[in-house]
Amino acid sequence: QQIRNSAAERSVPILMVPFAKLDSFHVEGHEGCVAQKARVRYQEVQDVISWVVDRGETPLFLILDGITDVRNIGGIARTAYCTGVHAIIIPDKGVGALQEDAILTSAGALEKITVCRVNSLLKAIDELHLNGIQVLASVMRSGVAISQADLTQPVAILLGGEEKGIYPALLKAADQQVHIPMAGDFDSLNVSVATGMMLYEAMKQRSHG
């Protein structure tokens, strides 16, 4: 209970896992509890928004829902950093851990780009809305083509995991649904590749004013 209280005070998420999982960390005498120190420093969503606005820039955020593959997260971070994304917003549970593998795949981008870890993506969306930031949900085939969406405005692009997609309540909270047109009849694009396509479109629109 003392560990739970201490973690709660510091906004450190606790995950209950099988004992075998703890043994896999190769920590001698762990007594049923192992702490992982992140190499990523997390920021508050409102602080990042204020910082972006103070710089006179138009906010561009990514929201990741249920993306568990650290290679995809690393690839997304790499592209996001290269295309001018101000911050990546992730939940404290249900997303791949930002540890060594993710940082390696991101080519170090995860240590450079701002990451906001929140206990509720719905609350984060509310906060974005209060600051005049529209949320665009990336879906398979509904909504408008990404090239038809206005990405020059303050926006956050919401992406779901490849298996389950975006959580229904988050999808409902989004302002608009967007998709990437495809020539072939195939289930989906890799989420990291899809992110790159959408962010390139955002960069193109913003560079042309």
WOMO-V266505 format. One record per pair of residues at least 24 apart in sequence whose ideal C-beta (glycine too) atoms are under 8 Angstrom apart, sorted by sequence separation. I is the first residue (numbers start at 1). J is the second residue. D is the distance in Angstrom with one decimal. If there is no record, write none. Layout:
BEGIN
i=I j=J d=D
i=I j=J d=D
END
This chain:
BEGIN
i=60 j=84 d=6.2
i=61 j=85 d=6.8
i=64 j=88 d=6.4
i=72 j=96 d=7.6
i=60 j=85 d=5.3
i=61 j=86 d=6.1
i=62 j=87 d=7.6
i=63 j=88 d=7.9
i=64 j=89 d=7.1
i=73 j=98 d=7.0
i=77 j=102 d=7.5
i=81 j=106 d=7.9
i=88 j=113 d=6.3
i=90 j=115 d=6.5
i=92 j=117 d=5.3
i=140 j=165 d=7.7
i=60 j=86 d=5.6
i=61 j=87 d=5.4
i=62 j=88 d=4.7
i=63 j=89 d=4.7
i=64 j=90 d=5.1
i=65 j=91 d=7.1
i=68 j=94 d=7.4
i=70 j=96 d=4.1
i=87 j=113 d=7.2
i=88 j=114 d=7.3
i=89 j=115 d=7.9
i=90 j=116 d=7.3
i=91 j=117 d=7.4
i=92 j=118 d=6.8
i=139 j=165 d=7.2
i=162 j=188 d=6.3
i=59 j=86 d=5.8
i=61 j=88 d=7.4
i=62 j=89 d=6.8
i=63 j=90 d=8.0
i=64 j=91 d=7.9
i=68 j=95 d=6.6
i=69 j=96 d=6.0
i=70 j=97 d=6.8
i=74 j=101 d=7.3
i=78 j=105 d=7.5
i=82 j=109 d=7.7
i=87 j=114 d=4.0
i=88 j=115 d=5.2
i=89 j=116 d=4.7
i=90 j=117 d=5.5
i=91 j=118 d=6.2
i=92 j=119 d=5.3
i=139 j=166 d=7.1
i=149 j=176 d=6.4
i=61 j=89 d=6.0
i=66 j=94 d=5.5
i=67 j=95 d=5.9
i=68 j=96 d=4.8
i=70 j=98 d=7.7
i=74 j=102 d=4.6
i=78 j=106 d=4.8
i=81 j=109 d=4.1
i=85 j=113 d=6.7
i=86 j=114 d=6.4
i=87 j=115 d=6.8
i=88 j=116 d=7.2
i=90 j=118 d=7.5
i=91 j=119 d=7.3
i=128 j=156 d=5.3
i=138 j=166 d=7.6
i=162 j=190 d=7.2
i=57 j=86 d=7.3
i=65 j=94 d=7.7
i=66 j=95 d=7.0
i=67 j=96 d=6.5
i=70 j=99 d=7.3
i=73 j=102 d=5.1
i=74 j=103 d=7.0
i=77 j=106 d=4.1
i=78 j=107 d=5.4
i=80 j=109 d=7.2
i=87 j=116 d=5.4
i=89 j=118 d=6.3
i=91 j=120 d=7.4
i=137 j=166 d=5.6
i=149 j=178 d=5.0
i=162 j=191 d=5.4
i=3 j=33 d=6.1
i=65 j=95 d=7.9
i=71 j=101 d=7.2
i=74 j=104 d=6.9
i=75 j=105 d=6.1
i=91 j=121 d=5.3
i=161 j=191 d=7.1
i=64 j=95 d=5.9
i=70 j=101 d=4.7
i=71 j=102 d=7.7
i=74 j=105 d=2.7
i=75 j=106 d=7.2
i=78 j=109 d=4.4
i=81 j=112 d=5.7
i=125 j=156 d=7.7
i=160 j=191 d=7.7
i=70 j=102 d=4.0
i=73 j=105 d=7.5
i=74 j=106 d=3.8
i=77 j=109 d=4.5
i=81 j=113 d=4.5
i=89 j=121 d=7.1
i=139 j=171 d=7.5
i=144 j=176 d=7.0
i=146 j=178 d=4.8
i=159 j=191 d=5.9
i=73 j=106 d=7.5
i=74 j=107 d=7.8
i=77 j=110 d=4.7
i=80 j=113 d=5.8
i=125 j=158 d=7.8
i=137 j=170 d=7.3
i=143 j=176 d=6.4
i=144 j=177 d=7.5
i=145 j=178 d=7.2
i=146 j=179 d=6.8
i=52 j=86 d=5.0
i=71 j=105 d=4.8
i=137 j=171 d=5.4
i=143 j=177 d=2.9
i=144 j=178 d=5.8
i=145 j=179 d=6.4
i=146 j=180 d=5.6
i=70 j=105 d=6.5
i=74 j=109 d=7.7
i=89 j=124 d=5.4
i=142 j=177 d=5.3
i=143 j=178 d=5.0
i=144 j=179 d=7.6
i=145 j=180 d=7.5
i=159 j=194 d=7.3
i=74 j=110 d=6.7
i=77 j=113 d=5.7
i=143 j=179 d=5.5
i=145 j=181 d=5.1
i=159 j=195 d=6.1
i=73 j=110 d=7.8
i=137 j=174 d=3.8
i=142 j=179 d=6.6
i=48 j=86 d=6.2
i=135 j=173 d=6.9
i=136 j=174 d=6.6
i=139 j=177 d=4.9
i=141 j=179 d=5.5
i=157 j=195 d=7.6
i=48 j=87 d=4.6
i=135 j=174 d=4.6
i=136 j=175 d=6.9
i=137 j=176 d=7.2
i=138 j=177 d=8.0
i=139 j=178 d=7.2
i=140 j=179 d=6.2
i=135 j=175 d=5.3
i=136 j=176 d=5.1
i=137 j=177 d=5.0
i=138 j=178 d=6.0
i=139 j=179 d=5.6
i=134 j=175 d=4.6
i=135 j=176 d=7.8
i=136 j=177 d=7.5
i=137 j=178 d=7.0
i=138 j=179 d=7.1
i=157 j=198 d=5.8
i=45 j=87 d=7.5
i=134 j=176 d=6.8
i=136 j=178 d=5.0
i=138 j=180 d=7.8
i=157 j=199 d=7.6
i=43 j=87 d=6.9
i=45 j=89 d=6.4
i=125 j=170 d=6.9
i=157 j=202 d=7.7
i=121 j=167 d=7.7
i=129 j=175 d=8.0
i=122 j=169 d=6.2
i=126 j=173 d=7.8
i=140 j=187 d=7.9
i=155 j=202 d=7.4
i=122 j=170 d=6.5
i=125 j=173 d=4.9
i=140 j=188 d=6.1
i=121 j=170 d=5.8
i=125 j=174 d=7.5
i=151 j=201 d=6.3
i=122 j=173 d=6.0
i=146 j=197 d=7.1
i=151 j=202 d=4.1
i=146 j=198 d=5.2
i=152 j=205 d=5.2
i=147 j=201 d=5.8
i=151 j=205 d=4.6
i=152 j=206 d=5.6
i=146 j=201 d=5.2
i=150 j=205 d=7.6
i=151 j=206 d=6.8
i=65 j=121 d=5.9
i=138 j=194 d=6.5
i=138 j=195 d=7.9
i=152 j=209 d=7.3
i=40 j=98 d=4.6
i=63 j=121 d=6.2
i=39 j=98 d=7.4
i=38 j=98 d=6.0
i=39 j=99 d=7.5
i=138 j=198 d=6.5
i=36 j=97 d=7.0
i=38 j=99 d=7.4
i=39 j=100 d=7.8
i=63 j=124 d=6.9
i=63 j=125 d=7.3
i=36 j=99 d=6.8
i=40 j=103 d=7.7
i=39 j=103 d=6.0
i=48 j=114 d=5.6
i=61 j=128 d=7.0
i=89 j=156 d=7.2
i=48 j=116 d=6.2
i=40 j=110 d=5.6
i=39 j=110 d=7.7
i=40 j=111 d=6.7
i=43 j=114 d=5.3
i=45 j=116 d=4.8
i=39 j=111 d=6.2
i=43 j=115 d=7.1
i=44 j=116 d=6.7
i=59 j=131 d=7.6
i=61 j=133 d=6.9
i=63 j=135 d=7.2
i=42 j=115 d=5.7
i=43 j=116 d=5.4
i=45 j=118 d=6.6
i=41 j=115 d=7.8
i=42 j=116 d=6.3
i=59 j=133 d=5.4
i=40 j=115 d=5.2
i=42 j=117 d=4.4
i=15 j=93 d=7.0
i=49 j=127 d=7.8
i=53 j=131 d=7.9
i=13 j=92 d=4.1
i=45 j=124 d=5.6
i=49 j=128 d=7.7
i=13 j=93 d=5.8
i=11 j=92 d=7.7
i=46 j=127 d=6.2
i=45 j=127 d=5.2
i=49 j=131 d=4.9
i=45 j=128 d=7.3
i=76 j=159 d=7.7
i=49 j=133 d=7.2
i=46 j=131 d=7.6
i=72 j=162 d=7.9
i=60 j=151 d=7.9
i=67 j=159 d=6.7
i=63 j=156 d=5.5
i=65 j=158 d=6.5
i=67 j=160 d=7.5
i=68 j=161 d=6.3
i=69 j=162 d=7.9
i=58 j=152 d=6.9
i=60 j=154 d=7.7
i=61 j=155 d=7.4
i=62 j=156 d=7.0
i=63 j=157 d=7.0
i=65 j=159 d=6.8
i=66 j=160 d=5.7
i=67 j=161 d=5.0
i=58 j=153 d=7.1
i=59 j=154 d=4.3
i=60 j=155 d=6.3
i=61 j=156 d=3.8
i=62 j=157 d=5.6
i=63 j=158 d=4.4
i=64 j=159 d=5.7
i=65 j=160 d=4.9
i=66 j=161 d=3.6
i=67 j=162 d=7.9
i=58 j=154 d=5.5
i=59 j=155 d=7.3
i=60 j=156 d=7.7
i=61 j=157 d=7.3
i=63 j=159 d=6.9
i=65 j=161 d=6.9
i=59 j=156 d=7.5
i=62 j=159 d=6.8
i=66 j=163 d=7.9
i=66 j=164 d=5.7
i=66 j=165 d=7.9
i=66 j=166 d=7.7
i=65 j=166 d=5.5
i=66 j=167 d=6.8
i=65 j=167 d=5.7
i=65 j=170 d=5.8
i=13 j=119 d=7.7
i=63 j=170 d=7.9
i=11 j=119 d=7.4
i=79 j=192 d=7.2
i=83 j=196 d=7.9
i=85 j=199 d=6.6
i=76 j=191 d=7.3
i=80 j=195 d=7.3
i=76 j=192 d=5.2
i=79 j=195 d=6.0
i=83 j=199 d=4.0
i=75 j=192 d=3.6
i=79 j=196 d=4.4
i=83 j=200 d=6.5
i=72 j=190 d=7.1
i=75 j=193 d=8.0
i=84 j=202 d=7.9
i=72 j=191 d=5.4
i=76 j=195 d=4.9
i=80 j=199 d=6.5
i=83 j=202 d=6.8
i=84 j=203 d=6.1
i=72 j=192 d=4.5
i=75 j=195 d=7.8
i=79 j=199 d=5.8
i=83 j=203 d=4.7
i=71 j=192 d=7.7
i=75 j=196 d=7.9
i=84 j=206 d=7.5
i=67 j=191 d=6.1
i=62 j=195 d=7.1
i=60 j=202 d=6.2
i=60 j=206 d=7.9
i=58 j=206 d=7.0
END
